Structure formats: structure tokens, C-alpha cells
Amino acid sequence: MLIYPLRHQSSSADTWEMLLQDIQDKEQIAHLTNKVSKALIIDLPIQQGFGMSLFLNTSSNLNNHEALHAWVKQTITHLADRQLYDEDSLYLLIKSALLKELPNNEAF
């Protein structure tokens, strides 16, 4: 839902452009988060059980898929130069970061 400004200001075009950019950025993050999370779940066969949240510093009441999704979203959001990566490169970068967070030989 968009909220319209009450007063028209000379910089309202800039405000709308910033708002539009913010919306597009959030949509891009959501798209990339879903795509990368699904690929990781399949590639690393991550079960839906519990336990990953302890290693990913996400809420402990999230199952493994939800914890992974939250972690991927946070990682993508904080990646300042994500526009420099294509989807495959971004996936490999996040997969590498994820494997560093998890203990070796731990099955999820």
C-alpha cells in the first residue's frame, strides 16, 4: 500500500523516486531470497526439521527451511554490492558463506 504525501513539495519527485527504488529493492531481495533458498535446500538436501537456527543465529522456533530463508534474506540485504553479481554468482557466494556457518559433516 502506498501512502500519498499530504503536501506537495518541490522535492516530491525525488521522494517518489526513492520510494519506488526502495520497493523495487525489496522485491529484488524477496525474489533472490526465494530463488537462492530453494536452490540451497535442494542442493544441500536440507531437511525441514530443526537445528540450523542455532548455527545461523536466527529465531530458535524456525524450522531449518525457515531459518535458512531468514538467513539468506539477511545476507542478501546486507550485501552492499549485490547488483554486481548475476544470480548464479550470488548463489555460489551465499552457499560458500552458509557452509562456513555450519559445522562439518552435520546433516540437516
Beta strands, then each sheet from edge to edge (+ up, - down):
end
